[in-house]
Amino acid sequence: MTRDKDIGKILRSRRLELGMTQEQVALKLGMSIHQYQRYEYGEHRFPNIPMRIGLRVCTVLELDPFELLPISKDE
């Protein structure tokens, strides 16, 4: 499994924990549902997206940005 698929699983899992649909998340992010789905499905390289968008995703899903980075918090 690629790292992008791992990130997608984290996004999906957290979204479901919060009881949100993909459409609700996309609306809060100000993007199309299709664009957000690409992140969840691992079709978009999450580490390559603009930091502003990545941080917005983390804010909406109440995630620690370090959970989505390929480095550990201790580095």
PQR file of N, CA, C, O and H, with PARSE charges and radii, in Angstrom:
ATOM      1  N   MET A   1       0.842  -1.186   0.000 -0.4000 1.5000
ATOM      2  CA  MET A   1       0.000   0.000   0.000 -0.0000 2.0000
ATOM      3  C   MET A   1       0.881   1.240   0.000  0.5500 1.7000
ATOM      4  O   MET A   1       1.867   1.322   0.732 -0.5500 1.4000
ATOM      5  N   THR A   2       0.510   2.194  -0.825 -0.4000 1.5000
ATOM      6  CA  THR A   2       1.316   3.409  -0.908 -0.0000 2.0000
ATOM      7  C   THR A   2       1.019   4.327   0.270  0.5500 1.7000
ATOM      8  O   THR A   2       0.000   4.189   0.947 -0.5500 1.4000
ATOM      9  H   THR A   2      -0.291   2.128  -1.420  0.4000 1.0000
ATOM     10  N   ARG A   3       1.908   5.243   0.492 -0.4000 1.5000
ATOM     11  CA  ARG A   3       1.730   6.227   1.555 -0.0000 2.0000
ATOM     12  C   ARG A   3       0.468   7.055   1.306  0.5500 1.7000
ATOM     13  O   ARG A   3      -0.235   7.406   2.254 -0.5500 1.4000
ATOM     14  H   ARG A   3       2.736   5.356  -0.059  0.4000 1.0000
ATOM     15  N   ASP A   4       0.176   7.370   0.045 -0.4000 1.5000
ATOM     16  CA  ASP A   4      -1.028   8.142  -0.272 -0.0000 2.0000
ATOM     17  C   ASP A   4      -2.290   7.381   0.117  0.5500 1.7000
ATOM     18  O   ASP A   4      -3.256   7.979   0.589 -0.5500 1.4000
ATOM     19  H   ASP A   4       0.747   7.085  -0.724  0.4000 1.0000
ATOM     20  N   LYS A   5      -2.284   6.069  -0.081 -0.4000 1.5000
ATOM     21  CA  LYS A   5      -3.430   5.247   0.320 -0.0000 2.0000
ATOM     22  C   LYS A   5      -3.561   5.249   1.840  0.5500 1.7000
ATOM     23  O   LYS A   5      -4.673   5.278   2.367 -0.5500 1.4000
ATOM     24  H   LYS A   5      -1.499   5.583  -0.465  0.4000 1.0000
ATOM     25  N   ASP A   6      -2.422   5.218   2.552 -0.4000 1.5000
ATOM     26  CA  ASP A   6      -2.448   5.288   4.013 -0.0000 2.0000
ATOM     27  C   ASP A   6      -3.067   6.603   4.471  0.5500 1.7000
ATOM     28  O   ASP A   6      -3.897   6.611   5.380 -0.5500 1.4000
ATOM     29  H   ASP A   6      -1.519   5.194   2.123  0.4000 1.0000
ATOM     30  N   ILE A   7      -2.677   7.698   3.862 -0.4000 1.5000
ATOM     31  CA  ILE A   7      -3.226   9.006   4.215 -0.0000 2.0000
ATOM     32  C   ILE A   7      -4.718   9.029   3.918  0.5500 1.7000
ATOM     33  O   ILE A   7      -5.505   9.545   4.712 -0.5500 1.4000
ATOM     34  H   ILE A   7      -2.003   7.692   3.123  0.4000 1.0000
ATOM     35  N   GLY A   8      -5.100   8.479   2.793 -0.4000 1.5000
ATOM     36  CA  GLY A   8      -6.522   8.410   2.439 -0.0000 2.0000
ATOM     37  C   GLY A   8      -7.327   7.654   3.469  0.5500 1.7000
ATOM     38  O   GLY A   8      -8.448   8.044   3.796 -0.5500 1.4000
ATOM     39  H   GLY A   8      -4.461   8.060   2.149  0.4000 1.0000
ATOM     40  N   LYS A   9      -6.762   6.566   3.989 -0.4000 1.5000
ATOM     41  CA  LYS A   9      -7.454   5.786   5.021 -0.0000 2.0000
ATOM     42  C   LYS A   9      -7.611   6.598   6.304  0.5500 1.7000
ATOM     43  O   LYS A   9      -8.639   6.514   6.976 -0.5500 1.4000
ATOM     44  H   LYS A   9      -5.851   6.249   3.724  0.4000 1.0000
ATOM     45  N   ILE A  10      -6.591   7.382   6.640 -0.4000 1.5000
ATOM     46  CA  ILE A  10      -6.669   8.237   7.824 -0.0000 2.0000
ATOM     47  C   ILE A  10      -7.774   9.272   7.635  0.5500 1.7000
ATOM     48  O   ILE A  10      -8.585   9.487   8.536 -0.5500 1.4000
ATOM     49  H   ILE A  10      -5.755   7.450   6.094  0.4000 1.0000
ATOM     50  N   LEU A  11      -7.808   9.911   6.466 -0.4000 1.5000
ATOM     51  CA  LEU A  11      -8.827  10.926   6.192 -0.0000 2.0000
ATOM     52  C   LEU A  11     -10.225  10.327   6.261  0.5500 1.7000
ATOM     53  O   LEU A  11     -11.123  10.895   6.882 -0.5500 1.4000
ATOM     54  H   LEU A  11      -7.150   9.736   5.735  0.4000 1.0000
ATOM     55  N   ARG A  12     -10.403   9.188   5.626 -0.4000 1.5000
ATOM     56  CA  ARG A  12     -11.727   8.544   5.606 -0.0000 2.0000
ATOM     57  C   ARG A  12     -12.146   8.127   7.007  0.5500 1.7000
ATOM     58  O   ARG A  12     -13.281   8.367   7.418 -0.5500 1.4000
ATOM     59  H   ARG A  12      -9.673   8.726   5.122  0.4000 1.0000
ATOM     60  N   SER A  13     -11.239   7.509   7.731 -0.4000 1.5000
ATOM     61  CA  SER A  13     -11.541   7.038   9.080 -0.0000 2.0000
ATOM     62  C   SER A  13     -11.956   8.203   9.979  0.5500 1.7000
ATOM     63  O   SER A  13     -12.943   8.117  10.710 -0.5500 1.4000
ATOM     64  H   SER A  13     -10.317   7.314   7.397  0.4000 1.0000
ATOM     65  N   ARG A  14     -11.195   9.284   9.915 -0.4000 1.5000
ATOM     66  CA  ARG A  14     -11.495  10.439  10.768 -0.0000 2.0000
ATOM     67  C   ARG A  14     -12.812  11.084  10.365  0.5500 1.7000
ATOM     68  O   ARG A  14     -13.597  11.491  11.222 -0.5500 1.4000
ATOM     69  H   ARG A  14     -10.394   9.355   9.322  0.4000 1.0000
ATOM     70  N   ARG A  15     -13.055  11.179   9.064 -0.4000 1.5000
ATOM     71  CA  ARG A  15     -14.319  11.758   8.581 -0.0000 2.0000
ATOM     72  C   ARG A  15     -15.497  10.961   9.115  0.5500 1.7000
ATOM     73  O   ARG A  15     -16.487  11.534   9.569 -0.5500 1.4000
ATOM     74  H   ARG A  15     -12.418  10.849   8.368  0.4000 1.0000
ATOM     75  N   LEU A  16     -15.391   9.637   9.061 -0.4000 1.5000
ATOM     76  CA  LEU A  16     -16.466   8.782   9.554 -0.0000 2.0000
ATOM     77  C   LEU A  16     -16.620   8.900  11.072  0.5500 1.7000
ATOM     78  O   LEU A  16     -17.739   8.891  11.586 -0.5500 1.4000
ATOM     79  H   LEU A  16     -14.587   9.171   8.692  0.4000 1.0000
ATOM     80  N   GLU A  17     -15.494   9.011  11.788 -0.4000 1.5000
ATOM     81  CA  GLU A  17     -15.556   9.210  13.240 -0.0000 2.0000
ATOM     82  C   GLU A  17     -16.328  10.475  13.585  0.5500 1.7000
ATOM     83  O   GLU A  17     -17.053  10.520  14.579 -0.5500 1.4000
ATOM     84  H   GLU A  17     -14.586   9.018  11.370  0.4000 1.0000
ATOM     85  N   LEU A  18     -16.167  11.503  12.755 -0.4000 1.5000
ATOM     86  CA  LEU A  18     -16.853  12.776  12.979 -0.0000 2.0000
ATOM     87  C   LEU A  18     -18.287  12.767  12.451  0.5500 1.7000
ATOM     88  O   LEU A  18     -19.027  13.733  12.635 -0.5500 1.4000
ATOM     89  H   LEU A  18     -15.578  11.467  11.947  0.4000 1.0000
ATOM     90  N   GLY A  19     -18.676  11.673  11.795 -0.4000 1.5000
ATOM     91  CA  GLY A  19     -20.032  11.551  11.264 -0.0000 2.0000
ATOM     92  C   GLY A  19     -20.308  12.464  10.089  0.5500 1.7000
ATOM     93  O   GLY A  19     -21.431  12.930   9.901 -0.5500 1.4000
ATOM     94  H   GLY A  19     -18.074  10.888  11.645  0.4000 1.0000
ATOM     95  N   MET A  20     -19.273  12.718   9.298 -0.4000 1.5000
ATOM     96  CA  MET A  20     -19.409  13.623   8.156 -0.0000 2.0000
ATOM     97  C   MET A  20     -19.393  12.844   6.845  0.5500 1.7000
ATOM     98  O   MET A  20     -18.793  11.775   6.745 -0.5500 1.4000
ATOM     99  H   MET A  20     -18.360  12.340   9.451  0.4000 1.0000
ATOM    100  N   THR A  21     -20.068  13.405   5.844 -0.4000 1.5000
ATOM    101  CA  THR A  21     -20.010  12.842   4.503 -0.0000 2.0000
ATOM    102  C   THR A  21     -18.856  13.504   3.749  0.5500 1.7000
ATOM    103  O   THR A  21     -18.337  14.537   4.171 -0.5500 1.4000
ATOM    104  H   THR A  21     -20.556  14.274   5.925  0.4000 1.0000
ATOM    105  N   GLN A  22     -18.468  12.904   2.644 -0.4000 1.5000
ATOM    106  CA  GLN A  22     -17.441  13.525   1.803 -0.0000 2.0000
ATOM    107  C   GLN A  22     -17.926  14.884   1.312  0.5500 1.7000
ATOM    108  O   GLN A  22     -17.143  15.828   1.206 -0.5500 1.4000
ATOM    109  H   GLN A  22     -18.889  12.065   2.301  0.4000 1.0000
ATOM    110  N   GLU A  23     -19.201  14.978   1.017 -0.4000 1.5000
ATOM    111  CA  GLU A  23     -19.755  16.236   0.530 -0.0000 2.0000
ATOM    112  C   GLU A  23     -19.657  17.330   1.597  0.5500 1.7000
ATOM    113  O   GLU A  23     -19.332  18.474   1.280 -0.5500 1.4000
ATOM    114  H   GLU A  23     -19.837  14.211   1.103  0.4000 1.0000
ATOM    115  N   GLN A  24     -19.933  16.989   2.849 -0.4000 1.5000
ATOM    116  CA  GLN A  24     -19.830  17.977   3.923 -0.0000 2.0000
ATOM    117  C   GLN A  24     -18.398  18.465   4.097  0.5500 1.7000
ATOM    118  O   GLN A  24     -18.159  19.659   4.280 -0.5500 1.4000
ATOM    119  H   GLN A  24     -20.197  16.059   3.106  0.4000 1.0000
ATOM    120  N   VAL A  25     -17.448  17.537   4.038 -0.4000 1.5000
ATOM    121  CA  VAL A  25     -16.038  17.916   4.172 -0.0000 2.0000
ATOM    122  C   VAL A  25     -15.631  18.809   3.006  0.5500 1.7000
ATOM    123  O   VAL A  25     -15.011  19.853   3.207 -0.5500 1.4000
ATOM    124  H   VAL A  25     -17.642  16.567   3.889  0.4000 1.0000
ATOM    125  N   ALA A  26     -15.976  18.405   1.801 -0.4000 1.5000
ATOM    126  CA  ALA A  26     -15.629  19.192   0.612 -0.0000 2.0000
ATOM    127  C   ALA A  26     -16.219  20.595   0.699  0.5500 1.7000
ATOM    128  O   ALA A  26     -15.549  21.569   0.355 -0.5500 1.4000
ATOM    129  H   ALA A  26     -16.480  17.557   1.637  0.4000 1.0000
ATOM    130  N   LEU A  27     -17.461  20.710   1.155 -0.4000 1.5000
ATOM    131  CA  LEU A  27     -18.111  22.012   1.281 -0.0000 2.0000
ATOM    132  C   LEU A  27     -17.353  22.899   2.271  0.5500 1.7000
ATOM    133  O   LEU A  27     -17.124  24.078   2.002 -0.5500 1.4000
ATOM    134  H   LEU A  27     -18.006  19.920   1.435  0.4000 1.0000
ATOM    135  N   LYS A  28     -16.967  22.329   3.414 -0.4000 1.5000
ATOM    136  CA  LYS A  28     -16.209  23.094   4.413 -0.0000 2.0000
ATOM    137  C   LYS A  28     -14.841  23.507   3.887  0.5500 1.7000
ATOM    138  O   LYS A  28     -14.307  24.545   4.279 -0.5500 1.4000
ATOM    139  H   LYS A  28     -17.153  21.371   3.632  0.4000 1.0000
ATOM    140  N   LEU A  29     -14.273  22.693   2.996 -0.4000 1.5000
ATOM    141  CA  LEU A  29     -12.965  22.990   2.427 -0.0000 2.0000
ATOM    142  C   LEU A  29     -13.054  23.948   1.240  0.5500 1.7000
ATOM    143  O   LEU A  29     -12.044  24.503   0.808 -0.5500 1.4000
ATOM    144  H   LEU A  29     -14.706  21.850   2.678  0.4000 1.0000
ATOM    145  N   GLY A  30     -14.255  24.138   0.720 -0.4000 1.5000
ATOM    146  CA  GLY A  30     -14.419  25.014  -0.437 -0.0000 2.0000
ATOM    147  C   GLY A  30     -13.905  24.380  -1.713  0.5500 1.7000
ATOM    148  O   GLY A  30     -13.383  25.067  -2.591 -0.5500 1.4000
ATOM    149  H   GLY A  30     -15.076  23.688   1.071  0.4000 1.0000
ATOM    150  N   MET A  31     -14.053  23.061  -1.814 -0.4000 1.5000
ATOM    151  CA  MET A  31     -13.606  22.361  -3.020 -0.0000 2.0000
ATOM    152  C   MET A  31     -14.715  21.419  -3.480  0.5500 1.7000
ATOM    153  O   MET A  31     -15.690  21.188  -2.765 -0.5500 1.4000
ATOM    154  H   MET A  31     -14.477  22.503  -1.100  0.4000 1.0000
ATOM    155  N   SER A  32     -14.551  20.891  -4.661 -0.4000 1.5000
ATOM    156  CA  SER A  32     -15.545  19.948  -5.170 -0.0000 2.0000
ATOM    157  C   SER A  32     -15.412  18.612  -4.439  0.5500 1.7000
ATOM    158  O   SER A  32     -14.345  18.267  -3.932 -0.5500 1.4000
ATOM    159  H   SER A  32     -13.759  21.078  -5.242  0.4000 1.0000
ATOM    160  N   ILE A  33     -16.505  17.882  -4.399 -0.4000 1.5000
ATOM    161  CA  ILE A  33     -16.478  16.568  -3.767 -0.0000 2.0000
ATOM    162  C   ILE A  33     -15.487  15.661  -4.490  0.5500 1.7000
ATOM    163  O   ILE A  33     -14.827  14.837  -3.857 -0.5500 1.4000
ATOM    164  H   ILE A  33     -17.372  18.163  -4.811  0.4000 1.0000
ATOM    165  N   HIS A  34     -15.377  15.803  -5.799 -0.4000 1.5000
ATOM    166  CA  HIS A  34     -14.463  14.962  -6.571 -0.0000 2.0000
ATOM    167  C   HIS A  34     -13.010  15.226  -6.199  0.5500 1.7000
ATOM    168  O   HIS A  34     -12.202  14.299  -6.129 -0.5500 1.4000
ATOM    169  H   HIS A  34     -15.913  16.472  -6.314  0.4000 1.0000
ATOM    170  N   GLN A  35     -12.679  16.497  -5.960 -0.4000 1.5000
ATOM    171  CA  GLN A  35     -11.314  16.818  -5.558 -0.0000 2.0000
ATOM    172  C   GLN A  35     -11.019  16.208  -4.190  0.5500 1.7000
ATOM    173  O   GLN A  35      -9.955  15.623  -3.990 -0.5500 1.4000
ATOM    174  H   GLN A  35     -13.335  17.249  -6.018  0.4000 1.0000
ATOM    175  N   TYR A  36     -11.956  16.342  -3.246 -0.4000 1.5000
ATOM    176  CA  TYR A  36     -11.730  15.758  -1.923 -0.0000 2.0000
ATOM    177  C   TYR A  36     -11.640  14.238  -2.012  0.5500 1.7000
ATOM    178  O   TYR A  36     -10.800  13.632  -1.346 -0.5500 1.4000
ATOM    179  H   TYR A  36     -12.821  16.817  -3.409  0.4000 1.0000
ATOM    180  N   GLN A  37     -12.489  13.616  -2.821 -0.4000 1.5000
ATOM    181  CA  GLN A  37     -12.456  12.153  -2.964 -0.0000 2.0000
ATOM    182  C   GLN A  37     -11.087  11.676  -3.430  0.5500 1.7000
ATOM    183  O   GLN A  37     -10.632  10.610  -3.015 -0.5500 1.4000
ATOM    184  H   GLN A  37     -13.171  14.108  -3.362  0.4000 1.0000
ATOM    185  N   ARG A  38     -10.439  12.433  -4.268 -0.4000 1.5000
ATOM    186  CA  ARG A  38      -9.110  12.045  -4.752 -0.0000 2.0000
ATOM    187  C   ARG A  38      -8.112  11.933  -3.603  0.5500 1.7000
ATOM    188  O   ARG A  38      -7.220  11.086  -3.636 -0.5500 1.4000
ATOM    189  H   ARG A  38     -10.809  13.299  -4.605  0.4000 1.0000
ATOM    190  N   TYR A  39      -8.258  12.785  -2.585 -0.4000 1.5000
ATOM    191  CA  TYR A  39      -7.385  12.683  -1.411 -0.0000 2.0000
ATOM    192  C   TYR A  39      -7.688  11.405  -0.639  0.5500 1.7000
ATOM    193  O   TYR A  39      -6.771  10.679  -0.255 -0.5500 1.4000
ATOM    194  H   TYR A  39      -8.983  13.473  -2.558  0.4000 1.0000
ATOM    195  N   GLU A  40      -8.954  11.130  -0.413 -0.4000 1.5000
ATOM    196  CA  GLU A  40      -9.333   9.933   0.341 -0.0000 2.0000
ATOM    197  C   GLU A  40      -8.953   8.656  -0.403  0.5500 1.7000
ATOM    198  O   GLU A  40      -8.557   7.669   0.218 -0.5500 1.4000
ATOM    199  H   GLU A  40      -9.699  11.719  -0.725  0.4000 1.0000
ATOM    200  N   TYR A  41      -9.070   8.671  -1.708 -0.4000 1.5000
ATOM    201  CA  TYR A  41      -8.773   7.475  -2.503 -0.0000 2.0000
ATOM    202  C   TYR A  41      -7.292   7.336  -2.826  0.5500 1.7000
ATOM    203  O   TYR A  41      -6.878   6.361  -3.453 -0.5500 1.4000
ATOM    204  H   TYR A  41      -9.392   9.472  -2.212  0.4000 1.0000
ATOM    205  N   GLY A  42      -6.499   8.303  -2.401 -0.4000 1.5000
ATOM    206  CA  GLY A  42      -5.060   8.231  -2.637 -0.0000 2.0000
ATOM    207  C   GLY A  42      -4.662   8.532  -4.063  0.5500 1.7000
ATOM    208  O   GLY A  42      -3.564   8.175  -4.489 -0.5500 1.4000
ATOM    209  H   GLY A  42      -6.835   9.095  -1.891  0.4000 1.0000
ATOM    210  N   GLU A  43      -5.544   9.187  -4.811 -0.4000 1.5000
ATOM    211  CA  GLU A  43      -5.257   9.514  -6.206 -0.0000 2.0000
ATOM    212  C   GLU A  43      -4.476  10.822  -6.329  0.5500 1.7000
ATOM    213  O   GLU A  43      -3.813  11.060  -7.338 -0.5500 1.4000
ATOM    214  H   GLU A  43      -6.436   9.477  -4.464  0.4000 1.0000
ATOM    215  N   HIS A  44      -4.555  11.659  -5.311 -0.4000 1.5000
ATOM    216  CA  HIS A  44      -3.815  12.918  -5.262 -0.0000 2.0000
ATOM    217  C   HIS A  44      -2.662  12.741  -4.283  0.5500 1.7000
ATOM    218  O   HIS A  44      -2.861  12.207  -3.192 -0.5500 1.4000
ATOM    219  H   HIS A  44      -5.093  11.466  -4.491  0.4000 1.0000
ATOM    220  N   ARG A  45      -1.498  13.164  -4.641 -0.4000 1.5000
ATOM    221  CA  ARG A  45      -0.343  13.070  -3.732 -0.0000 2.0000
ATOM    222  C   ARG A  45      -0.517  14.109  -2.639  0.5500 1.7000
ATOM    223  O   ARG A  45      -0.213  15.285  -2.837 -0.5500 1.4000
ATOM    224  H   ARG A  45      -1.337  13.597  -5.528  0.4000 1.0000
ATOM    225  N   PHE A  46      -1.003  13.678  -1.492 -0.4000 1.5000
ATOM    226  CA  PHE A  46      -1.282  14.600  -0.399 -0.0000 2.0000
ATOM    227  C   PHE A  46      -0.063  15.419   0.006  0.5500 1.7000
ATOM    228  O   PHE A  46      -0.206  16.616   0.252 -0.5500 1.4000
ATOM    229  H   PHE A  46      -1.250  12.723  -1.331  0.4000 1.0000
ATOM    230  N   PRO A  47       1.138  14.827   0.088 -0.5600 1.5000
ATOM    231  CA  PRO A  47       2.302  15.641   0.470  0.2800 2.0000
ATOM    232  C   PRO A  47       2.635  16.751  -0.539  0.5500 1.7000
ATOM    233  O   PRO A  47       3.368  17.684  -0.212 -0.5500 1.4000
ATOM    234  N   ASN A  48       2.106  16.654  -1.747 -0.4000 1.5000
ATOM    235  CA  ASN A  48       2.403  17.653  -2.777 -0.0000 2.0000
ATOM    236  C   ASN A  48       1.369  18.767  -2.873  0.5500 1.7000
ATOM    237  O   ASN A  48       1.550  19.708  -3.647 -0.5500 1.4000
ATOM    238  H   ASN A  48       1.510  15.896  -2.013  0.4000 1.0000
ATOM    239  N   ILE A  49       0.298  18.677  -2.107 -0.4000 1.5000
ATOM    240  CA  ILE A  49      -0.704  19.732  -2.198 -0.0000 2.0000
ATOM    241  C   ILE A  49      -0.212  20.966  -1.441  0.5500 1.7000
ATOM    242  O   ILE A  49       0.646  20.847  -0.566 -0.5500 1.4000
ATOM    243  H   ILE A  49       0.151  17.912  -1.479  0.4000 1.0000
ATOM    244  N   PRO A  50      -0.740  22.140  -1.762 -0.5600 1.5000
ATOM    245  CA  PRO A  50      -0.322  23.347  -1.041  0.2800 2.0000
ATOM    246  C   PRO A  50      -0.581  23.209   0.467  0.5500 1.7000
ATOM    247  O   PRO A  50      -1.589  22.642   0.889 -0.5500 1.4000
ATOM    248  N   MET A  51       0.340  23.732   1.252 -0.4000 1.5000
ATOM    249  CA  MET A  51       0.231  23.639   2.706 -0.0000 2.0000
ATOM    250  C   MET A  51      -1.096  24.207   3.201  0.5500 1.7000
ATOM    251  O   MET A  51      -1.697  23.672   4.132 -0.5500 1.4000
ATOM    252  H   MET A  51       1.159  24.193   0.910  0.4000 1.0000
ATOM    253  N   ARG A  52      -1.542  25.272   2.588 -0.4000 1.5000
ATOM    254  CA  ARG A  52      -2.791  25.922   2.983 -0.0000 2.0000
ATOM    255  C   ARG A  52      -3.960  24.927   2.913  0.5500 1.7000
ATOM    256  O   ARG A  52      -4.797  24.889   3.814 -0.5500 1.4000
ATOM    257  H   ARG A  52      -1.054  25.706   1.831  0.4000 1.0000
ATOM    258  N   ILE A  53      -4.013  24.136   1.855 -0.4000 1.5000
ATOM    259  CA  ILE A  53      -5.089  23.154   1.695 -0.0000 2.0000
ATOM    260  C   ILE A  53      -4.907  22.018   2.697  0.5500 1.7000
ATOM    261  O   ILE A  53      -5.869  21.588   3.333 -0.5500 1.4000
ATOM    262  H   ILE A  53      -3.333  24.167   1.123  0.4000 1.0000
ATOM    263  N   GLY A  54      -3.683  21.534   2.836 -0.4000 1.5000
ATOM    264  CA  GLY A  54      -3.425  20.453   3.785 -0.0000 2.0000
ATOM    265  C   GLY A  54      -3.810  20.826   5.203  0.5500 1.7000
ATOM    266  O   GLY A  54      -4.379  20.016   5.935 -0.5500 1.4000
ATOM    267  H   GLY A  54      -2.901  21.883   2.319  0.4000 1.0000
ATOM    268  N   LEU A  55      -3.495  22.061   5.590 -0.4000 1.5000
ATOM    269  CA  LEU A  55      -3.845  22.509   6.936 -0.0000 2.0000
ATOM    270  C   LEU A  55      -5.347  22.691   7.091  0.5500 1.7000
ATOM    271  O   LEU A  55      -5.896  22.448   8.166 -0.5500 1.4000
ATOM    272  H   LEU A  55      -3.032  22.718   4.996  0.4000 1.0000
ATOM    273  N   ARG A  56      -6.011  23.114   6.030 -0.4000 1.5000
ATOM    274  CA  ARG A  56      -7.478  23.223   6.083 -0.0000 2.0000
ATOM    275  C   ARG A  56      -8.110  21.853   6.251  0.5500 1.7000
ATOM    276  O   ARG A  56      -9.058  21.696   7.021 -0.5500 1.4000
ATOM    277  H   ARG A  56      -5.566  23.311   5.157  0.4000 1.0000
ATOM    278  N   VAL A  57      -7.594  20.855   5.534 -0.4000 1.5000
ATOM    279  CA  VAL A  57      -8.102  19.488   5.678 -0.0000 2.0000
ATOM    280  C   VAL A  57      -7.937  19.043   7.130  0.5500 1.7000
ATOM    281  O   VAL A  57      -8.863  18.491   7.724 -0.5500 1.4000
ATOM    282  H   VAL A  57      -6.824  20.982   4.908  0.4000 1.0000
ATOM    283  N   CYS A  58      -6.767  19.284   7.693 -0.4000 1.5000
ATOM    284  CA  CYS A  58      -6.507  18.897   9.086 -0.0000 2.0000
ATOM    285  C   CYS A  58      -7.437  19.627  10.049  0.5500 1.7000
ATOM    286  O   CYS A  58      -7.898  19.041  11.028 -0.5500 1.4000
ATOM    287  H   CYS A  58      -6.015  19.733   7.210  0.4000 1.0000
ATOM    288  N   THR A  59      -7.713  20.883   9.783 -0.4000 1.5000
ATOM    289  CA  THR A  59      -8.608  21.652  10.648 -0.0000 2.0000
ATOM    290  C   THR A  59     -10.030  21.100  10.587  0.5500 1.7000
ATOM    291  O   THR A  59     -10.657  20.874  11.622 -0.5500 1.4000
ATOM    292  H   THR A  59      -7.339  21.359   8.987  0.4000 1.0000
ATOM    293  N   VAL A  60     -10.532  20.886   9.385 -0.4000 1.5000
ATOM    294  CA  VAL A  60     -11.902  20.385   9.220 -0.0000 2.0000
ATOM    295  C   VAL A  60     -12.052  19.002   9.856  0.5500 1.7000
ATOM    296  O   VAL A  60     -13.067  18.713  10.489 -0.5500 1.4000
ATOM    297  H   VAL A  60     -10.023  21.069   8.544  0.4000 1.0000
ATOM    298  N   LEU A  61     -11.034  18.147   9.684 -0.4000 1.5000
ATOM    299  CA  LEU A  61     -11.126  16.782  10.210 -0.0000 2.0000
ATOM    300  C   LEU A  61     -10.528  16.644  11.613  0.5500 1.7000
ATOM    301  O   LEU A  61     -10.443  15.544  12.159 -0.5500 1.4000
ATOM    302  H   LEU A  61     -10.209  18.382   9.169  0.4000 1.0000
ATOM    303  N   GLU A  62     -10.117  17.779  12.182 -0.4000 1.5000
ATOM    304  CA  GLU A  62      -9.565  17.796  13.534 -0.0000 2.0000
ATOM    305  C   GLU A  62      -8.410  16.788  13.682  0.5500 1.7000
ATOM    306  O   GLU A  62      -8.369  15.977  14.607 -0.5500 1.4000
ATOM    307  H   GLU A  62     -10.186  18.672  11.738  0.4000 1.0000
ATOM    308  N   LEU A  63      -7.484  16.882  12.731 -0.4000 1.5000
ATOM    309  CA  LEU A  63      -6.317  16.001  12.706 -0.0000 2.0000
ATOM    310  C   LEU A  63      -5.052  16.789  13.027  0.5500 1.7000
ATOM    311  O   LEU A  63      -4.949  17.977  12.723 -0.5500 1.4000
ATOM    312  H   LEU A  63      -7.517  17.541  11.980  0.4000 1.0000
ATOM    313  N   ASP A  64      -4.114  16.122  13.632 -0.4000 1.5000
ATOM    314  CA  ASP A  64      -2.786  16.681  13.842 -0.0000 2.0000
ATOM    315  C   ASP A  64      -2.058  16.574  12.499  0.5500 1.7000
ATOM    316  O   ASP A  64      -1.936  15.469  11.970 -0.5500 1.4000
ATOM    317  H   ASP A  64      -4.197  15.156  13.879  0.4000 1.0000
ATOM    318  N   PRO A  65      -1.574  17.676  11.932 -0.5600 1.5000
ATOM    319  CA  PRO A  65      -0.891  17.607  10.636  0.2800 2.0000
ATOM    320  C   PRO A  65       0.263  16.608  10.609  0.5500 1.7000
ATOM    321  O   PRO A  65       0.570  16.048   9.557 -0.5500 1.4000
ATOM    322  N   PHE A  66       0.899  16.384  11.744 -0.4000 1.5000
ATOM    323  CA  PHE A  66       2.012  15.442  11.787 -0.0000 2.0000
ATOM    324  C   PHE A  66       1.582  14.014  11.487  0.5500 1.7000
ATOM    325  O   PHE A  66       2.405  13.190  11.088 -0.5500 1.4000
ATOM    326  H   PHE A  66       0.649  16.840  12.599  0.4000 1.0000
ATOM    327  N   GLU A  67       0.305  13.713  11.674 -0.4000 1.5000
ATOM    328  CA  GLU A  67      -0.191  12.372  11.335 -0.0000 2.0000
ATOM    329  C   GLU A  67      -0.128  12.102   9.846  0.5500 1.7000
ATOM    330  O   GLU A  67      -0.111  10.948   9.417 -0.5500 1.4000
ATOM    331  H   GLU A  67      -0.364  14.382  11.998  0.4000 1.0000
ATOM    332  N   LEU A  68      -0.095  13.166   9.058 -0.4000 1.5000
ATOM    333  CA  LEU A  68      -0.128  13.015   7.598 -0.0000 2.0000
ATOM    334  C   LEU A  68       1.227  13.235   6.936  0.5500 1.7000
ATOM    335  O   LEU A  68       1.355  13.110   5.718 -0.5500 1.4000
ATOM    336  H   LEU A  68      -0.109  14.103   9.407  0.4000 1.0000
ATOM    337  N   LEU A  69       2.231  13.560   7.736 -0.4000 1.5000
ATOM    338  CA  LEU A  69       3.569  13.782   7.196 -0.0000 2.0000
ATOM    339  C   LEU A  69       4.391  12.499   7.252  0.5500 1.7000
ATOM    340  O   LEU A  69       4.196  11.669   8.140 -0.5500 1.4000
ATOM    341  H   LEU A  69       2.126  13.661   8.725  0.4000 1.0000
ATOM    342  N   PRO A  70       5.308  12.337   6.303 -0.5600 1.5000
ATOM    343  CA  PRO A  70       6.136  11.124   6.293  0.2800 2.0000
ATOM    344  C   PRO A  70       7.238  11.130   7.355  0.5500 1.7000
ATOM    345  O   PRO A  70       8.049  10.205   7.397 -0.5500 1.4000
ATOM    346  N   ILE A  71       7.282  12.150   8.210 -0.4000 1.5000
ATOM    347  CA  ILE A  71       8.290  12.203   9.262 -0.0000 2.0000
ATOM    348  C   ILE A  71       7.600  12.019  10.605  0.5500 1.7000
ATOM    349  O   ILE A  71       6.391  12.218  10.722 -0.5500 1.4000
ATOM    350  H   ILE A  71       6.624  12.902   8.176  0.4000 1.0000
ATOM    351  N   SER A  72       8.353  11.647  11.595 -0.4000 1.5000
ATOM    352  CA  SER A  72       7.769  11.482  12.917 -0.0000 2.0000
ATOM    353  C   SER A  72       7.826  12.781  13.680  0.5500 1.7000
ATOM    354  O   SER A  72       8.593  13.680  13.334 -0.5500 1.4000
ATOM    355  H   SER A  72       9.336  11.485  11.500  0.4000 1.0000
ATOM    356  N   LYS A  73       7.011  12.887  14.726 -0.4000 1.5000
ATOM    357  CA  LYS A  73       6.974  14.095  15.546 -0.0000 2.0000
ATOM    358  C   LYS A  73       8.303  14.325  16.262  0.5500 1.7000
ATOM    359  O   LYS A  73       8.635  15.460  16.603 -0.5500 1.4000
ATOM    360  H   LYS A  73       6.388  12.157  15.007  0.4000 1.0000
ATOM    361  N   ASP A  74       9.063  13.256  16.491 -0.4000 1.5000
ATOM    362  CA  ASP A  74      10.301  13.362  17.253 -0.0000 2.0000
ATOM    363  C   ASP A  74      11.460  13.911  16.442  0.5500 1.7000
ATOM    364  O   ASP A  74      12.491  14.273  17.009 -0.5500 1.4000
ATOM    365  H   ASP A  74       8.794  12.334  16.213  0.4000 1.0000
ATOM    366  N   GLU A  75      11.308  13.981  15.116 -0.4000 1.5000
ATOM    367  CA  GLU A  75      12.418  14.453  14.274 -0.0000 2.0000
ATOM    368  C   GLU A  75      12.531  15.953  14.308  0.5500 1.7000
ATOM    369  O   GLU A  75      13.409  16.520  13.658 -0.5500 1.4000
ATOM    370  H   GLU A  75      10.470  13.688  14.656  0.4000 1.0000
TER
END
